[in-house]
Amino acid sequence: MITKEEQVVYGTEDLLTTLCSSVTRVLNVASQSRITYSAMVQRITKIGLKPDIGCFVLFDGGFTGLVVLNFSAEAAMEIYERYMLSMGMPKSELASSFTSDEVSNIMGELMNQIVGDFTGKVRSELHTNITQNQPKMLVLNKQVMLSVDTPLDRPEMRRVSFFTERNNIFYLELAIDRTEFIKLHDFEISEDIDPDALLEREQAAKPAAAPAQDSASDDADELLKSLGM
């Protein structure tokens, strides 16, 4: 029996930390640079899209919430350019303005990867499931306030500052219903499977193929010799 002192409780700040980890993990890989976030978190009373580029996604299931990423033009362009260059795109072919549809599409794609990474961690670490809608990305010149369609009985809202390698800033905002996950018994957390690493291990484990005897080629050579050719 687990006593009250031994109970492991996973709350809003833990969910926020997991989400921040997903943001840095995805963007570090995508941009091939170092993205960091502040050790301080803000409690806020409203959540919204802010200039220059705002992206939001709703999730539902084990718990309900809303995630927003607000990028300055400089932060969005830095991440976009680094991502496209790492994919082998020539610099001359990159979009020159943050208002370009291509920039919005790429940032929306990265947002989708971030939330996908987060939902995967929630599934493996908390043994619950959440689903998300398709992220919406908007280029803004003024602030837009958002609310979650599903009423939140006890809403909790947080904001975290992120910094790119060039010290450009963007913000993560999270709104969820106050929730706690209490660990009843120990369990193993399933590891994320990297398909590329798995394929490499499989190929390394295969024994080297013995060189095949090309008997047909040898027979043909003998025939040509017998004919004096």
ChimeraX attribute file (.defattr): number of C-alpha atoms within 10 A of each C-alpha:
attribute: neighborCount
match mode: 1-to-1
recipient: residues
	/A:1	6
	/A:2	10
	/A:3	7
	/A:4	7
	/A:5	6
	/A:6	10
	/A:7	12
	/A:8	15
	/A:9	11
	/A:10	15
	/A:11	13
	/A:12	19
	/A:13	12
	/A:14	13
	/A:15	20
	/A:16	22
	/A:17	13
	/A:18	17
	/A:19	22
	/A:20	20
	/A:21	16
	/A:22	21
	/A:23	24
	/A:24	20
	/A:25	16
	/A:26	20
	/A:27	22
	/A:28	18
	/A:29	13
	/A:30	19
	/A:31	21
	/A:32	15
	/A:33	17
	/A:34	14
	/A:35	22
	/A:36	20
	/A:37	19
	/A:38	10
	/A:39	8
	/A:40	8
	/A:41	15
	/A:42	11
	/A:43	12
	/A:44	13
	/A:45	10
	/A:46	15
	/A:47	21
	/A:48	19
	/A:49	23
	/A:50	22
	/A:51	16
	/A:52	21
	/A:53	24
	/A:54	26
	/A:55	23
	/A:56	24
	/A:57	20
	/A:58	21
	/A:59	19
	/A:60	15
	/A:61	11
	/A:62	14
	/A:63	15
	/A:64	22
	/A:65	25
	/A:66	22
	/A:67	23
	/A:68	25
	/A:69	24
	/A:70	26
	/A:71	25
	/A:72	18
	/A:73	18
	/A:74	18
	/A:75	23
	/A:76	24
	/A:77	22
	/A:78	18
	/A:79	26
	/A:80	24
	/A:81	21
	/A:82	17
	/A:83	22
	/A:84	19
	/A:85	17
	/A:86	14
	/A:87	11
	/A:88	8
	/A:89	13
	/A:90	11
	/A:91	12
	/A:92	7
	/A:93	9
	/A:94	16
	/A:95	16
	/A:96	12
	/A:97	13
	/A:98	20
	/A:99	16
	/A:100	12
	/A:101	14
	/A:102	14
	/A:103	24
	/A:104	22
	/A:105	15
	/A:106	18
	/A:107	25
	/A:108	21
	/A:109	15
	/A:110	20
	/A:111	25
	/A:112	21
	/A:113	18
	/A:114	21
	/A:115	24
	/A:116	17
	/A:117	19
	/A:118	20
	/A:119	21
	/A:120	17
	/A:121	22
	/A:122	18
	/A:123	15
	/A:124	15
	/A:125	16
	/A:126	16
	/A:127	12
	/A:128	15
	/A:129	15
	/A:130	17
	/A:131	14
	/A:132	17
	/A:133	12
	/A:134	14
	/A:135	19
	/A:136	18
	/A:137	24
	/A:138	19
	/A:139	21
	/A:140	15
	/A:141	10
	/A:142	9
	/A:143	12
	/A:144	12
	/A:145	9
	/A:146	14
	/A:147	14
	/A:148	17
	/A:149	10
	/A:150	11
	/A:151	11
	/A:152	15
	/A:153	9
	/A:154	10
	/A:155	15
	/A:156	19
	/A:157	22
	/A:158	20
	/A:159	20
	/A:160	20
	/A:161	18
	/A:162	22
	/A:163	17
	/A:164	22
	/A:165	16
	/A:166	12
	/A:167	12
	/A:168	18
	/A:169	20
	/A:170	22
	/A:171	17
	/A:172	22
	/A:173	24
	/A:174	24
	/A:175	26
	/A:176	23
	/A:177	18
	/A:178	16
	/A:179	16
	/A:180	14
	/A:181	15
	/A:182	12
	/A:183	14
	/A:184	13
	/A:185	9
	/A:186	7
	/A:187	9
	/A:188	7
	/A:189	12
	/A:190	10
	/A:191	9
	/A:192	10
	/A:193	8
	/A:194	8
	/A:195	9
	/A:196	9
	/A:197	10
	/A:198	11
	/A:199	11
	/A:200	10
	/A:201	11
	/A:202	10
	/A:203	11
	/A:204	10
	/A:205	9
	/A:206	8
	/A:207	7
	/A:208	8
	/A:209	6
	/A:210	6
	/A:211	6
	/A:212	6
	/A:213	8
	/A:214	8
	/A:215	9
	/A:216	8
	/A:217	9
	/A:218	10
	/A:219	11
	/A:220	11
	/A:221	12
	/A:222	12
	/A:223	11
	/A:224	10
	/A:225	10
	/A:226	9
	/A:227	7
	/A:228	7
	/A:229	8
